[in-house]
Amino acid sequence: MDEQHGQAGVERTVGDPAASPPSATLIGRFFVVPAILVSLLICLAIVVVLFGGTSVGQRPSIDDLISTIESGGGKHTAGVMLFPADREVWQAAQELATRLARKDAELPADKIEPTAQRIAKILQSITPRGSDDDSVATKQRFLILALARLGTPTAVGTIAGYLGNADPLLRQAALAGLMEMRDVPEVRRRLPDVIARLEDESTAVQIVACAAIGTLADQQDAAATRALRNKLVGDREVQWNAALALAKLGSRSGKAVLLNMLDRGFWEKGRVQYQDASDQVDRPFTAREIEGYLVVAIDAAGKLHDPELDASIERLRSDPSVAVREAARAAVKATIPSTATAALEPRN
């Protein structure tokens, strides 16, 4: 199992108020991903002040934040494990990504493209200050997200360029960035490059690629559906995400996987197994993880109007979890008007 392929779970995206930014919407709602990966995507969407912030009442402008990043200034903290090397620049990039989630409130329309050009220029020029500078990749991930949130067509090429980066975390960030830009027409032209990431050497990248394809591809897209079908064997988390993506694209190809995912007993008998920094983890799924898996499976499977899947969802209306019961009841309610036409739908 590769180093980025951590424990399975969505406990930080389901039912967690702190996980409400786009990661919860784009990933947690439709896709089951490893918790370590979810943590990465959430950290890209939420400001977590590790080093203290600006004084009370002070709020730098977007221009100030970019100027700080351009300057490369900051206090070094070399040798402090997991802390970036220059805190002001790192925090500025983090705050920039967070603030641009509301770009229309932060920038006038005529400033969006110039701001995107400045961020793209920083991404092209950013380099480590030395062998002890551990902040570069972190800053790049925040800047990719910030650039994506501006939604400019010119940003698509810059972000897509990271799909082939040597760092798997930057490849994941590029995929997440393209998902943020799902309404930009130019992003759809990059779908072949996104599909290619299904064969990435990193399992975590493959998982995000499944999420991205489910978000970016059109319903019944033949190339996307075919590529996702090929991922229904092998790594279990890739299988789960491929089945969910296929359902989102209107394909029943992952039905067998979805039937397992709609079975509480399947999760209760399963184990979470991964290697962390210090030892081998082998434990049952937590109640929150099981709840999260069931909710996203219901959400995806309910859209297919398949009798067997609908029967599994119906059974979950009496699940011990309130969130699961509510999701199942909502799915059943949405399915009832469509039952009569279900037989006429294509079965992929």
C-alpha positions in Angstrom: 0.0 0.0 0.0 1.6 3.3 -1.0 2.4 6.0 1.5 -0.5 8.2 0.6 -3.0 5.4 0.7 -4.2 5.6 4.3 -7.1 4.4 6.3 -10.5 4.2 4.8 -13.2 6.6 6.0 -15.1 9.8 5.6 -15.4 10.7 9.2 -14.2 14.2 8.6 -16.6 14.9 5.7 -19.9 13.5 7.0 -21.7 15.2 9.8 -18.7 17.4 10.7 -19.6 21.1 10.7 -15.9 22.0 10.3 -15.8 20.1 7.1 -18.3 22.2 5.2 -16.1 23.8 2.5 -15.9 22.3 -1.0 -14.1 19.2 -0.1 -17.2 17.9 1.7 -19.3 18.7 -1.3 -17.0 17.4 -4.0 -15.5 14.5 -2.2 -17.4 13.4 0.9 -20.9 13.6 -0.5 -20.4 11.3 -3.5 -17.1 9.6 -2.9 -15.5 7.4 -0.2 -11.9 8.3 0.2 -9.1 7.4 2.7 -9.2 9.5 5.8 -5.6 10.7 5.2 -6.6 11.9 1.8 -9.7 13.6 3.1 -7.5 15.3 5.6 -5.3 16.7 2.8 -8.3 18.0 0.9 -9.9 19.5 3.9 -6.6 21.2 4.9 -6.7 22.8 1.5 -10.2 24.2 2.2 -10.1 25.2 5.8 -7.7 27.6 7.6 -6.1 26.0 10.6 -3.9 28.6 12.2 -0.8 26.7 13.5 1.5 29.7 14.2 -0.8 32.4 15.4 -2.6 34.9 13.2 -2.7 38.6 12.5 -3.8 41.0 15.3 -7.4 41.3 16.1 -9.2 43.6 13.7 -6.5 43.2 11.0 -7.6 41.6 7.8 -5.2 41.7 4.9 -6.6 42.3 1.4 -6.2 39.8 -1.4 -3.6 42.0 -2.9 -1.7 42.1 0.4 -1.8 38.3 0.7 -0.4 37.8 -2.8 2.2 40.4 -2.2 3.4 38.5 0.9 3.6 35.3 -1.1 5.4 37.1 -4.0 7.9 38.5 -1.5 8.9 35.1 -0.2 9.3 36.6 3.2 8.6 34.8 6.4 10.2 33.5 9.6 12.0 30.2 9.1 11.2 27.3 11.4 13.7 24.8 10.1 14.0 21.6 12.0 10.4 21.8 13.4 8.8 18.6 12.3 5.7 19.1 10.1 5.9 22.9 10.3 6.5 24.9 7.2 9.7 26.8 6.8 8.3 30.3 6.5 5.0 30.8 8.3 3.8 34.1 6.8 4.0 33.0 3.3 2.5 29.6 4.1 -0.3 31.2 6.1 -0.9 33.8 3.3 -1.3 31.0 0.8 -3.7 29.2 3.1 -5.8 32.3 3.8 -5.8 33.2 0.1 -7.2 29.8 -0.9 -9.9 30.1 1.8 -10.9 33.6 1.0 -11.2 33.0 -2.7 -13.9 30.4 -2.0 -16.0 33.6 -2.0 -14.2 35.3 -4.8 -17.1 37.6 -5.8 -17.1 39.0 -2.2 -13.3 39.4 -2.2 -12.5 40.7 -5.6 -14.2 43.0 -8.2 -14.8 41.3 -11.5 -12.1 43.2 -13.3 -9.5 42.0 -10.8 -10.1 38.2 -11.1 -8.0 37.6 -14.3 -5.1 39.8 -13.2 -5.1 38.0 -9.8 -5.1 34.6 -11.5 -2.1 35.7 -13.6 -0.2 36.7 -10.5 -0.9 33.4 -8.8 0.1 31.4 -11.9 3.3 33.4 -12.1 4.1 32.6 -8.4 3.4 28.9 -9.0 5.9 28.9 -12.0 8.6 30.6 -10.0 8.3 29.2 -6.5 11.4 27.2 -5.4 12.8 25.8 -2.1 15.0 28.1 -0.1 17.2 25.1 0.8 17.1 21.5 1.7 15.4 22.3 5.0 12.5 24.2 3.3 9.5 22.0 3.7 7.0 24.7 2.8 7.1 24.7 -1.0 4.8 21.8 -1.7 2.3 23.0 0.9 2.3 26.5 -0.6 1.9 25.0 -4.1 -1.2 23.0 -3.0 -2.8 26.1 -1.5 -2.0 28.2 -4.5 -3.4 25.6 -6.9 -6.7 25.7 -4.9 -6.7 29.5 -4.9 -6.1 29.6 -8.6 -8.9 27.1 -9.2 -11.3 29.1 -7.2 -10.9 32.1 -9.4 -12.4 30.0 -12.2 -10.6 31.7 -15.1 -10.2 29.7 -18.3 -6.5 30.7 -18.4 -5.9 28.9 -15.1 -6.9 25.5 -16.5 -3.6 24.9 -18.3 -1.6 25.8 -15.2 -3.5 23.5 -12.9 -3.7 20.6 -15.4 0.1 20.9 -15.7 0.4 19.5 -12.2 -1.4 16.3 -13.2 2.0 14.9 -14.2 4.0 16.3 -11.3 6.4 14.0 -9.5 4.8 14.7 -6.2 1.6 12.6 -5.8 0.1 15.2 -3.4 0.4 17.9 -6.2 -1.3 15.5 -8.6 -4.1 15.1 -6.1 -4.2 18.9 -5.7 -4.5 19.3 -9.5 -7.4 16.9 -9.7 -9.1 18.7 -6.8 -8.5 22.0 -8.5 -10.1 20.8 -11.7 -13.1 19.6 -9.8 -13.4 23.1 -8.3 -13.5 24.4 -11.9 -16.1 21.9 -13.1 -18.3 24.7 -14.6 -15.5 26.1 -16.7 -15.9 24.6 -20.2 -12.1 24.3 -20.8 -11.9 21.8 -17.9 -13.9 19.3 -19.9 -11.2 19.2 -22.5 -8.8 18.0 -19.9 -10.9 14.9 -19.1 -8.6 12.5 -21.0 -5.7 13.7 -18.8 -7.9 13.1 -15.7 -8.9 9.6 -16.9 -5.2 8.8 -17.4 -4.7 9.3 -13.6 -6.7 6.2 -13.0 -3.5 4.3 -13.8 -1.4 6.5 -11.5 1.3 4.7 -9.4 -0.3 6.3 -6.3 -3.5 4.6 -5.2 -4.6 7.9 -3.5 -4.3 9.7 -6.8 -6.4 7.0 -8.5 -9.1 7.6 -5.9 -9.2 11.3 -6.5 -9.3 10.6 -10.2 -12.4 8.6 -9.7 -14.0 11.5 -7.9 -12.9 13.9 -10.6 -14.3 11.8 -13.4 -17.6 11.5 -11.6 -17.7 15.2 -11.2 -16.4 16.3 -14.7 -17.6 13.7 -17.2 -21.0 13.9 -18.8 -23.7 11.2 -18.1 -23.1 8.0 -20.0 -19.6 9.2 -21.2 -18.3 6.1 -22.9 -14.6 6.7 -22.4 -15.1 7.6 -18.7 -17.4 4.7 -18.1 -15.1 2.2 -19.7 -12.1 3.5 -17.7 -14.0 3.4 -14.4 -15.2 -0.2 -15.1 -11.6 -1.3 -15.3 -11.1 -0.1 -11.7 -13.8 -2.4 -10.3 -11.1 -4.9 -9.6 -8.0 -4.5 -7.4 -7.7 -2.1 -4.5 -10.9 -2.0 -2.5 -11.1 1.8 -2.0 -10.5 2.4 -5.7 -13.3 -0.1 -6.4 -15.7 1.7 -4.1 -14.9 5.1 -5.6 -15.1 3.8 -9.1 -18.6 2.3 -8.4 -19.8 5.6 -6.9 -18.4 7.5 -9.9 -20.1 5.1 -12.3 -23.4 5.6 -10.5 -23.0 9.4 -10.7 -22.6 8.9 -14.5 -25.7 6.9 -14.7 -24.0 3.5 -15.1 -25.0 0.3 -13.2 -21.6 -1.3 -13.9 -20.6 -1.1 -10.3 -23.9 -2.5 -9.0 -22.3 -5.5 -7.3 -19.9 -3.2 -5.4 -22.7 -0.8 -4.5 -24.8 -3.7 -3.1 -22.0 -4.5 -0.6 -21.6 -0.8 0.2 -25.3 -0.6 1.1 -25.0 -3.5 3.6 -24.1 -2.4 7.1 -22.9 -5.9 7.8 -20.3 -5.6 5.1 -18.7 -2.7 6.8 -19.0 -4.2 10.3 -17.1 -7.3 9.2 -14.4 -5.3 7.4 -11.1 -4.0 8.8 -9.1 -0.8 8.3 -5.5 -1.8 7.6 -2.7 0.6 6.8 0.9 1.5 7.7 1.3 4.8 9.4 4.6 6.5 10.3 5.2 4.3 13.3 3.3 1.0 13.1 0.8 -1.2 11.3 -2.9 -0.2 12.0 -5.5 -3.0 11.9 -8.9 -2.1 13.4 -12.6 -2.3 12.7 -14.4 0.6 10.9 -15.7 3.1 13.4 -19.4 3.9 13.6 -18.8 7.3 12.0 -16.9 5.7 9.1 -19.7 3.1 8.5 -22.3 5.9 8.7 -20.3 7.9 6.1 -19.9 5.0 3.7 -23.6 4.1 3.9 -24.7 7.7 3.3 -22.6 8.2 0.2 -23.6 4.8 -1.1 -27.2 5.7 -0.7 -26.8 9.0 -2.4 -25.1 7.4 -5.4 -27.2 4.2 -5.7 -30.5 6.0 -5.3 -30.0 7.8 -8.6 -29.9 4.6 -10.6 -33.5 3.5 -9.9 -32.4 -0.2 -9.8 -34.8 -2.5 -8.0 -32.2 -4.4 -6.1 -30.3 -1.3 -5.1 -33.6 0.4 -4.1 -34.5 -2.6 -2.0 -31.1 -2.3 -0.1 -31.8 1.4 0.4 -35.3 0.6 1.7 -33.8 -1.7 4.3 -31.6 1.1 5.5 -34.7 3.1 6.5 -34.5 1.2 9.8 -30.7 1.6 10.2 -29.5 2.4 13.8 -27.9 5.7 12.5 -30.2 8.7 12.2 -28.1 10.1 9.3 -28.4 6.8 7.4 -32.1 6.6 8.0 -32.7 10.1 6.8 -30.5 9.5 3.7 -32.4 6.3 2.9 -35.8 7.9 3.4 -34.9 10.8 1.1 -33.6 8.5 -1.5 -36.8 6.4 -1.4 -38.9 9.5 -1.7 -37.0 10.6 -4.7 -37.2 7.2 -6.3 -40.9 6.7 -6.1 -41.9 8.9 -9.1 -39.2 7.3 -11.3 -40.1 3.7 -10.6 -42.5 3.4 -13.6 -39.8 4.5 -16.0 -36.9 2.6 -14.6 -37.3 -0.3 -17.0 -36.8 2.0 -19.9 -33.4 3.3 -18.8 -30.2 1.9 -20.3 -28.4 -0.7 -18.2 -24.7 -0.2 -18.6 
